[in-house]
Amino acid sequence: MRPSLRLLDDSLVSRIEAEAFSLLMSPGVKVASGAAELLAAAGALVQDGIARIPPALARRALATAPHEFFLYDRASRPAVH
């Protein structure tokens, strides 16, 4: 069994998540043209280089992110997991 450290309670995590999703919609995120096209095709509202990303789209993107990753030093030894 691995030790567990929990710094934030569930209600605070939910609040941070809700505020982050809100900021992705308003004011939105400034993006380059290539990213703007991809985001618009996925369902974001893009105008004048600002993408307004709906929570459902952000959640879909988060669901595709890896749950863990590894970093290696210059000698190819694991440095962070």
Beta strands, then each sheet from edge to edge (+ up, - down):
strand 1: 29-30
strand 2: 45-47
strand 3: 50-52
strand 4: 71-72
strand 5: 78-80
sheet 1: 1+ 3- 2+
sheet 2: 4+ 5-
end
